[in-house]
Amino acid sequence: MTRIITLLFAAFLIIPITCSFAAGDGTTPENFVAVYYFHGNFRCANCHNIEQYTKETIEKDFKKELASGSVKFKTINVETKGNEHFTDDYKLYTKSVVLSLVKNGKEVKFDNLTKVWEHLRDKEAFRRYIKNEVEKYLKEL
C-alpha cells in the first residue's frame, strides 16, 4: 500500500508543464517547441504589442511547423485559477515570452526571452529575435 501511494505521489510530481497543450484533440506530437506568452489581468499597450508581434511572427514564419504541430503558440493568463504555477515553473516576474522544448512529451529545457522588452520599439528587430530563437529550438527537435 505504501508503495502505491508513493508511486501515485511521484506521478503527480512529474506531470509535465506541457499539459497545457494536451487538452486539444489528442493529436499533440510528442516533440515540439511551445511558444508561450504569459500575462496577468492588467495588460498595457506594450503587453498587447508583445503578444501581437510574437503571434504574428509565429503565424507568418512558422506556418508549416504550426500545421504539423512541431510549433505551438499559446497565450496564458497566469492570474487565472490553475495557471498560477507557471509563475514558479518559469520564474516569471513580468509579462513574458517563453520557449519550451518538449521531447517525448516532457519539457527538457526552456528560455524566457527577456530581450522582447529591448526590441519592443522596433517591430522588425523584435520579430527577428523571436524567429531566431524559435529556429534554434527547432534545430534541437
C-alpha positions as CSV (number, residue, x, y, z in Angstrom):
1,M,0.0,0.0,0.0
2,T,2.8,2.4,0.9
3,R,4.4,1.7,-2.5
4,I,1.2,2.5,-4.4
5,I,0.8,5.8,-2.5
6,T,4.5,6.6,-3.2
7,L,4.0,5.9,-6.9
8,L,0.9,8.0,-7.1
9,F,2.6,10.9,-5.4
10,A,5.6,10.6,-7.8
11,A,3.2,10.6,-10.8
12,F,1.7,13.9,-9.7
13,L,5.2,15.5,-9.3
14,I,6.3,14.6,-12.8
15,I,3.3,15.8,-14.7
16,P,4.9,17.9,-17.4
17,I,4.3,21.6,-17.8
18,T,3.4,20.8,-21.4
19,C,0.0,19.5,-20.2
20,S,-1.5,22.9,-21.2
21,F,-1.3,21.7,-24.8
22,A,-2.6,18.2,-24.1
23,A,-6.2,19.3,-23.7
24,G,-6.7,19.6,-27.5
25,D,-7.8,16.9,-29.9
26,G,-5.3,14.3,-28.8
27,T,-3.0,14.7,-31.8
28,T,-0.3,16.6,-30.0
29,P,3.1,15.3,-31.2
30,E,5.5,14.1,-28.5
31,N,8.2,16.6,-29.8
32,F,7.5,20.3,-30.3
33,V,8.5,23.8,-29.4
34,A,6.0,25.6,-27.3
35,V,5.9,29.4,-27.6
36,Y,4.1,30.9,-24.6
37,Y,3.0,34.5,-24.0
38,F,2.4,34.9,-20.3
39,H,0.4,37.9,-18.9
40,G,-1.7,38.9,-16.0
41,N,-5.1,40.5,-15.6
42,F,-3.8,44.0,-16.3
43,R,-2.4,44.5,-19.8
44,C,-0.9,47.7,-21.1
45,A,-0.4,48.6,-24.7
46,N,3.2,47.3,-24.6
47,C,2.0,44.0,-23.3
48,H,-0.6,43.7,-26.1
49,N,2.2,44.5,-28.6
50,I,4.4,41.8,-27.3
51,E,1.6,39.3,-27.7
52,Q,0.7,40.6,-31.2
53,Y,4.3,40.7,-32.5
54,T,5.0,37.2,-31.2
55,K,1.8,35.7,-32.6
56,E,2.4,37.4,-36.0
57,T,5.9,36.1,-36.1
58,I,4.9,32.5,-35.3
59,E,2.0,32.6,-37.7
60,K,4.0,34.1,-40.6
61,D,7.4,32.5,-40.2
62,F,6.3,29.0,-38.9
63,K,3.2,28.2,-40.9
64,K,4.3,24.7,-41.8
65,E,5.5,24.0,-38.2
66,L,2.2,25.2,-36.7
67,A,0.3,23.0,-39.1
68,S,2.4,19.9,-38.3
69,G,2.3,20.6,-34.5
70,S,6.1,21.0,-34.2
71,V,5.5,24.6,-33.0
72,K,2.6,25.6,-30.8
73,F,1.7,29.1,-29.6
74,K,-0.4,29.8,-26.6
75,T,-1.3,32.9,-24.6
76,I,-1.8,32.2,-20.9
77,N,-3.1,34.5,-18.1
78,V,-1.1,33.5,-15.0
79,E,-3.7,35.0,-12.8
80,T,-6.4,32.6,-14.0
81,K,-7.1,29.9,-11.5
82,G,-5.0,26.9,-12.3
83,N,-2.3,28.8,-14.2
84,E,-0.5,30.3,-11.2
85,H,2.1,27.5,-11.2
86,F,3.6,29.0,-14.4
87,T,5.0,31.9,-12.4
88,D,7.1,29.5,-10.3
89,D,7.7,27.0,-13.2
90,Y,9.3,29.7,-15.4
91,K,10.4,32.1,-12.7
92,L,8.2,34.9,-14.2
93,Y,8.3,38.4,-12.8
94,T,6.6,40.3,-15.7
95,K,4.8,39.7,-18.9
96,S,7.0,37.2,-20.8
97,V,7.6,35.1,-23.9
98,V,8.9,31.7,-23.0
99,L,10.1,29.0,-25.3
100,S,9.8,25.4,-24.1
101,L,11.5,22.4,-25.8
102,V,9.4,19.2,-25.4
103,K,10.8,15.8,-26.3
104,N,9.0,12.6,-25.8
105,G,6.2,14.5,-24.1
106,K,8.4,16.1,-21.4
107,E,9.9,19.6,-21.2
108,V,13.6,19.3,-21.5
109,K,14.5,23.0,-21.4
110,F,13.0,26.5,-21.6
111,D,14.1,30.1,-22.0
112,N,12.5,33.3,-21.0
113,L,13.0,35.6,-24.0
114,T,13.7,38.7,-21.9
115,K,15.0,40.8,-24.8
116,V,11.5,41.2,-26.2
117,W,11.4,44.3,-23.9
118,E,14.6,45.7,-25.5
119,H,13.2,45.2,-29.1
120,L,9.6,46.4,-28.3
121,R,10.1,49.8,-30.1
122,D,11.5,48.1,-33.3
123,K,9.0,45.6,-34.6
124,E,11.3,44.1,-37.2
125,A,14.1,43.6,-34.6
126,F,11.5,42.0,-32.2
127,R,10.3,39.6,-35.0
128,R,13.9,38.7,-35.9
129,Y,14.7,37.9,-32.3
130,I,11.6,35.7,-31.9
131,K,12.3,33.9,-35.2
132,N,15.9,33.3,-34.5
133,E,15.2,31.9,-31.0
134,V,12.4,29.6,-32.3
135,E,14.7,28.4,-35.1
136,K,17.4,27.5,-32.5
137,Y,14.9,25.4,-30.6
138,L,13.6,23.7,-33.7
139,K,17.1,22.5,-34.5
140,E,17.1,20.6,-31.3
141,L,13.9,18.6,-32.0
